Amino acid sequence: MLPTLYWLSGLTCSDENFTIKSGAQRAASIEGVALMAPATSPRGLNVEGEADSWDLGVGAGFYLNATQEKWKNWQMYAYVVNELPKLLSYNFQEPFIRTRC
């Protein structure tokens, strides 16, 4: 089983802030830890108003499940907690362990 660290980027950041700037890949490789840096929100859905504000919609890092119909595709909590680990295990044939920090 592969220990996995999920880096959840915050508001106004993207997954690239961590993957490019941190240098964590070398340490993770040495320690045998997988790094996952999922996107902060869905992209390309063309929901009206999704890019109108820096703190809501595309790029907002809230990692929760939206409850309003307009934002129904923003199910980031379910994606990170349920869907992503299953996708990783299926595609890499390795049981990934969710590591909490």
mmCIF file of the C-alpha atoms, coordinates in Angstrom:
data_MODEL
# 
_entry.id   MODEL 
# 
loop_
_atom_site.group_PDB 
_atom_site.id 
_atom_site.type_symbol 
_atom_site.label_atom_id 
_atom_site.label_alt_id 
_atom_site.label_comp_id 
_atom_site.label_asym_id 
_atom_site.label_entity_id 
_atom_site.label_seq_id 
_atom_site.pdbx_PDB_ins_code 
_atom_site.Cartn_x 
_atom_site.Cartn_y 
_atom_site.Cartn_z 
_atom_site.occupancy 
_atom_site.B_iso_or_equiv 
_atom_site.pdbx_formal_charge 
_atom_site.auth_seq_id 
_atom_site.auth_comp_id 
_atom_site.auth_asym_id 
_atom_site.auth_atom_id 
_atom_site.pdbx_PDB_model_num 
ATOM 1   C CA . MET A 1 1   ? 0.000   0.000  0.000   1.00 0.00 ? 1   MET A CA 1 
ATOM 2   C CA . LEU A 1 2   ? 1.274   3.411  -0.930  1.00 0.00 ? 2   LEU A CA 1 
ATOM 3   C CA . PRO A 1 3   ? 0.993   6.277  1.574   1.00 0.00 ? 3   PRO A CA 1 
ATOM 4   C CA . THR A 1 4   ? -0.500  9.280  -0.160  1.00 0.00 ? 4   THR A CA 1 
ATOM 5   C CA . LEU A 1 5   ? -0.342  12.939 0.770   1.00 0.00 ? 5   LEU A CA 1 
ATOM 6   C CA . TYR A 1 6   ? -3.100  15.109 -0.685  1.00 0.00 ? 6   TYR A CA 1 
ATOM 7   C CA . TRP A 1 7   ? -2.149  18.757 -1.075  1.00 0.00 ? 7   TRP A CA 1 
ATOM 8   C CA . LEU A 1 8   ? -5.253  20.925 -1.253  1.00 0.00 ? 8   LEU A CA 1 
ATOM 9   C CA . SER A 1 9   ? -4.396  24.344 -2.609  1.00 0.00 ? 9   SER A CA 1 
ATOM 10  C CA . GLY A 1 10  ? -6.115  27.294 -1.021  1.00 0.00 ? 10  GLY A CA 1 
ATOM 11  C CA . LEU A 1 11  ? -8.045  30.198 -2.364  1.00 0.00 ? 11  LEU A CA 1 
ATOM 12  C CA . THR A 1 12  ? -6.350  31.982 -5.293  1.00 0.00 ? 12  THR A CA 1 
ATOM 13  C CA . CYS A 1 13  ? -3.815  29.153 -5.661  1.00 0.00 ? 13  CYS A CA 1 
ATOM 14  C CA . SER A 1 14  ? -3.733  26.214 -8.007  1.00 0.00 ? 14  SER A CA 1 
ATOM 15  C CA . ASP A 1 15  ? -2.279  22.743 -7.846  1.00 0.00 ? 15  ASP A CA 1 
ATOM 16  C CA . GLU A 1 16  ? 0.777   24.171 -9.634  1.00 0.00 ? 16  GLU A CA 1 
ATOM 17  C CA . ASN A 1 17  ? 1.704   26.355 -6.655  1.00 0.00 ? 17  ASN A CA 1 
ATOM 18  C CA . PHE A 1 18  ? 2.617   23.194 -4.778  1.00 0.00 ? 18  PHE A CA 1 
ATOM 19  C CA . THR A 1 19  ? 3.864   20.941 -7.561  1.00 0.00 ? 19  THR A CA 1 
ATOM 20  C CA . ILE A 1 20  ? 6.178   23.533 -9.117  1.00 0.00 ? 20  ILE A CA 1 
ATOM 21  C CA . LYS A 1 21  ? 7.329   25.622 -6.145  1.00 0.00 ? 21  LYS A CA 1 
ATOM 22  C CA . SER A 1 22  ? 7.600   23.209 -3.210  1.00 0.00 ? 22  SER A CA 1 
ATOM 23  C CA . GLY A 1 23  ? 10.208  20.721 -4.356  1.00 0.00 ? 23  GLY A CA 1 
ATOM 24  C CA . ALA A 1 24  ? 8.284   18.068 -2.431  1.00 0.00 ? 24  ALA A CA 1 
ATOM 25  C CA . GLN A 1 25  ? 8.638   15.492 -5.199  1.00 0.00 ? 25  GLN A CA 1 
ATOM 26  C CA . ARG A 1 26  ? 12.223  14.631 -4.228  1.00 0.00 ? 26  ARG A CA 1 
ATOM 27  C CA . ALA A 1 27  ? 11.379  14.115 -0.540  1.00 0.00 ? 27  ALA A CA 1 
ATOM 28  C CA . ALA A 1 28  ? 8.264   12.118 -1.428  1.00 0.00 ? 28  ALA A CA 1 
ATOM 29  C CA . SER A 1 29  ? 10.285  9.898  -3.759  1.00 0.00 ? 29  SER A CA 1 
ATOM 30  C CA . ILE A 1 30  ? 12.886  9.222  -1.079  1.00 0.00 ? 30  ILE A CA 1 
ATOM 31  C CA . GLU A 1 31  ? 10.194  8.415  1.502   1.00 0.00 ? 31  GLU A CA 1 
ATOM 32  C CA . GLY A 1 32  ? 7.997   6.377  -0.867  1.00 0.00 ? 32  GLY A CA 1 
ATOM 33  C CA . VAL A 1 33  ? 5.016   8.692  -0.630  1.00 0.00 ? 33  VAL A CA 1 
ATOM 34  C CA . ALA A 1 34  ? 2.668   9.536  -3.494  1.00 0.00 ? 34  ALA A CA 1 
ATOM 35  C CA . LEU A 1 35  ? 1.740   13.210 -3.867  1.00 0.00 ? 35  LEU A CA 1 
ATOM 36  C CA . MET A 1 36  ? -1.697  14.171 -5.122  1.00 0.00 ? 36  MET A CA 1 
ATOM 37  C CA . ALA A 1 37  ? -2.493  17.798 -5.879  1.00 0.00 ? 37  ALA A CA 1 
ATOM 38  C CA . PRO A 1 38  ? -6.028  17.858 -7.284  1.00 0.00 ? 38  PRO A CA 1 
ATOM 39  C CA . ALA A 1 39  ? -7.456  20.891 -9.036  1.00 0.00 ? 39  ALA A CA 1 
ATOM 40  C CA . THR A 1 40  ? -9.352  23.347 -6.862  1.00 0.00 ? 40  THR A CA 1 
ATOM 41  C CA . SER A 1 41  ? -12.584 23.237 -8.873  1.00 0.00 ? 41  SER A CA 1 
ATOM 42  C CA . PRO A 1 42  ? -14.136 21.891 -12.076 1.00 0.00 ? 42  PRO A CA 1 
ATOM 43  C CA . ARG A 1 43  ? -13.021 23.567 -15.292 1.00 0.00 ? 43  ARG A CA 1 
ATOM 44  C CA . GLY A 1 44  ? -14.725 24.114 -18.630 1.00 0.00 ? 44  GLY A CA 1 
ATOM 45  C CA . LEU A 1 45  ? -18.317 23.767 -17.449 1.00 0.00 ? 45  LEU A CA 1 
ATOM 46  C CA . ASN A 1 46  ? -19.271 27.247 -18.640 1.00 0.00 ? 46  ASN A CA 1 
ATOM 47  C CA . VAL A 1 47  ? -21.581 27.959 -15.714 1.00 0.00 ? 47  VAL A CA 1 
ATOM 48  C CA . GLU A 1 48  ? -22.802 31.544 -15.813 1.00 0.00 ? 48  GLU A CA 1 
ATOM 49  C CA . GLY A 1 49  ? -20.730 33.594 -13.375 1.00 0.00 ? 49  GLY A CA 1 
ATOM 50  C CA . GLU A 1 50  ? -18.123 30.896 -12.679 1.00 0.00 ? 50  GLU A CA 1 
ATOM 51  C CA . ALA A 1 51  ? -15.242 33.257 -13.437 1.00 0.00 ? 51  ALA A CA 1 
ATOM 52  C CA . ASP A 1 52  ? -16.780 36.546 -12.280 1.00 0.00 ? 52  ASP A CA 1 
ATOM 53  C CA . SER A 1 53  ? -15.188 36.525 -8.840  1.00 0.00 ? 53  SER A CA 1 
ATOM 54  C CA . TRP A 1 54  ? -11.845 35.362 -7.471  1.00 0.00 ? 54  TRP A CA 1 
ATOM 55  C CA . ASP A 1 55  ? -13.452 33.771 -4.410  1.00 0.00 ? 55  ASP A CA 1 
ATOM 56  C CA . LEU A 1 56  ? -16.257 31.709 -5.957  1.00 0.00 ? 56  LEU A CA 1 
ATOM 57  C CA . GLY A 1 57  ? -16.412 29.413 -8.960  1.00 0.00 ? 57  GLY A CA 1 
ATOM 58  C CA . VAL A 1 58  ? -13.417 28.406 -11.052 1.00 0.00 ? 58  VAL A CA 1 
ATOM 59  C CA . GLY A 1 59  ? -10.265 28.423 -8.978  1.00 0.00 ? 59  GLY A CA 1 
ATOM 60  C CA . ALA A 1 60  ? -11.923 28.777 -5.573  1.00 0.00 ? 60  ALA A CA 1 
ATOM 61  C CA . GLY A 1 61  ? -10.443 26.145 -3.280  1.00 0.00 ? 61  GLY A CA 1 
ATOM 62  C CA . PHE A 1 62  ? -13.297 25.224 -0.985  1.00 0.00 ? 62  PHE A CA 1 
ATOM 63  C CA . TYR A 1 63  ? -13.271 21.404 -1.399  1.00 0.00 ? 63  TYR A CA 1 
ATOM 64  C CA . LEU A 1 64  ? -16.902 21.018 -0.434  1.00 0.00 ? 64  LEU A CA 1 
ATOM 65  C CA . ASN A 1 65  ? -20.026 19.764 -2.136  1.00 0.00 ? 65  ASN A CA 1 
ATOM 66  C CA . ALA A 1 66  ? -22.190 22.558 -3.503  1.00 0.00 ? 66  ALA A CA 1 
ATOM 67  C CA . THR A 1 67  ? -25.860 22.523 -2.525  1.00 0.00 ? 67  THR A CA 1 
ATOM 68  C CA . GLN A 1 68  ? -27.298 25.054 -4.989  1.00 0.00 ? 68  GLN A CA 1 
ATOM 69  C CA . GLU A 1 69  ? -28.478 23.735 -8.340  1.00 0.00 ? 69  GLU A CA 1 
ATOM 70  C CA . LYS A 1 70  ? -26.396 26.226 -10.330 1.00 0.00 ? 70  LYS A CA 1 
ATOM 71  C CA . TRP A 1 71  ? -23.201 24.844 -8.808  1.00 0.00 ? 71  TRP A CA 1 
ATOM 72  C CA . LYS A 1 72  ? -24.252 21.165 -8.812  1.00 0.00 ? 72  LYS A CA 1 
ATOM 73  C CA . ASN A 1 73  ? -21.025 20.077 -10.514 1.00 0.00 ? 73  ASN A CA 1 
ATOM 74  C CA . TRP A 1 74  ? -18.882 21.514 -7.722  1.00 0.00 ? 74  TRP A CA 1 
ATOM 75  C CA . GLN A 1 75  ? -18.663 18.297 -5.707  1.00 0.00 ? 75  GLN A CA 1 
ATOM 76  C CA . MET A 1 76  ? -15.046 18.685 -4.670  1.00 0.00 ? 76  MET A CA 1 
ATOM 77  C CA . TYR A 1 77  ? -15.317 17.010 -1.269  1.00 0.00 ? 77  TYR A CA 1 
ATOM 78  C CA . ALA A 1 78  ? -16.790 13.874 -2.818  1.00 0.00 ? 78  ALA A CA 1 
ATOM 79  C CA . TYR A 1 79  ? -14.162 14.014 -5.563  1.00 0.00 ? 79  TYR A CA 1 
ATOM 80  C CA . VAL A 1 80  ? -11.185 14.253 -3.203  1.00 0.00 ? 80  VAL A CA 1 
ATOM 81  C CA . VAL A 1 81  ? -12.459 11.862 -0.516  1.00 0.00 ? 81  VAL A CA 1 
ATOM 82  C CA . ASN A 1 82  ? -14.254 9.222  -2.584  1.00 0.00 ? 82  ASN A CA 1 
ATOM 83  C CA . GLU A 1 83  ? -13.701 9.430  -6.323  1.00 0.00 ? 83  GLU A CA 1 
ATOM 84  C CA . LEU A 1 84  ? -10.018 10.346 -6.624  1.00 0.00 ? 84  LEU A CA 1 
ATOM 85  C CA . PRO A 1 85  ? -8.642  7.536  -4.393  1.00 0.00 ? 85  PRO A CA 1 
ATOM 86  C CA . LYS A 1 86  ? -10.658 4.980  -6.372  1.00 0.00 ? 86  LYS A CA 1 
ATOM 87  C CA . LEU A 1 87  ? -9.448  6.389  -9.700  1.00 0.00 ? 87  LEU A CA 1 
ATOM 88  C CA . LEU A 1 88  ? -5.841  6.300  -8.528  1.00 0.00 ? 88  LEU A CA 1 
ATOM 89  C CA . SER A 1 89  ? -6.039  2.728  -7.279  1.00 0.00 ? 89  SER A CA 1 
ATOM 90  C CA . TYR A 1 90  ? -7.766  1.559  -10.454 1.00 0.00 ? 90  TYR A CA 1 
ATOM 91  C CA . ASN A 1 91  ? -5.426  3.295  -12.898 1.00 0.00 ? 91  ASN A CA 1 
ATOM 92  C CA . PHE A 1 92  ? -2.163  2.589  -11.094 1.00 0.00 ? 92  PHE A CA 1 
ATOM 93  C CA . GLN A 1 93  ? -3.028  -0.866 -9.736  1.00 0.00 ? 93  GLN A CA 1 
ATOM 94  C CA . GLU A 1 94  ? -1.786  0.230  -6.330  1.00 0.00 ? 94  GLU A CA 1 
ATOM 95  C CA . PRO A 1 95  ? -3.898  0.600  -3.207  1.00 0.00 ? 95  PRO A CA 1 
ATOM 96  C CA . PHE A 1 96  ? -3.412  4.221  -2.209  1.00 0.00 ? 96  PHE A CA 1 
ATOM 97  C CA . ILE A 1 97  ? -3.697  5.100  1.470   1.00 0.00 ? 97  ILE A CA 1 
ATOM 98  C CA . ARG A 1 98  ? -5.183  8.463  2.333   1.00 0.00 ? 98  ARG A CA 1 
ATOM 99  C CA . THR A 1 99  ? -2.689  10.137 4.622   1.00 0.00 ? 99  THR A CA 1 
ATOM 100 C CA . ARG A 1 100 ? -3.952  12.849 6.942   1.00 0.00 ? 100 ARG A CA 1 
ATOM 101 C CA . CYS A 1 101 ? -1.782  15.679 8.155   1.00 0.00 ? 101 CYS A CA 1 
# 
